[in-house]
Amino acid sequence: MANYPQIPSAYTREAYNAKSKLYLPGVIPMAFYNQYLAGTAYDTSTTATSIFTGATSIGSLTLPGDFFQESLTLPEQELGSVTAAPGGIIIIHAAGVMGNTGTPNLTITAGLKDAATYTAYSTSGAVATVATTSPANWTLDVVMQCQILGAASTAQIFAGGVFHYFSGANAVLESIPLANTVTTATFVPADTLTVDAQLTWGTSSASNTITTQMSYVEMKW
């Protein structure tokens, strides 16, 4: 059996660098969170809830507070030249099933918790969903990228994505975009960042339900 590297239980820059021969920074992504069993169904609530709630997974959603502050220099011996780039990139992939009654609003956000405070770097706003026949398939894809390293602990972050789902009996593909947004943010190096994406129903009903069946988060540096 091939000796594949293991997803670390907590991300550290040292763990990333130790695998650089297999996961070349900035070129090949490193998955640091992998959900392989369904999480908790989200319904009957109008409170924002993480898509990762109740998931069975390996790895971690946490990153060091200075994740976006570190510029990348790719090793000359591996690429033939030295390449400098801004800080990190985070990519979220998720999929599951959903159902609704009527056409309730749904709000989707993606962002980071810095310590206990969640900041959405991209949001869909409240969008009326089209009637679905449960279980309807959905997918979510989000990217958060450091575009400019600022002074001190600041960074310019680009974030955006899209939520796809099927209306009817998995008959018509619908899309809810998460707005492409650029934000100048300040991070505390000593803090811990937690990757998150959250959902909020506009109407509370047991028939308005979303379950995340799988997700993984990858990073490039």
Summary of the structure (lengths in Angstrom):
residues: 221
radius of gyration: 18.4
end to end distance: 28.7
largest distance: 58.8
contacts: 694
relative contact order: 0.28
helix: 6%
strand: 55%
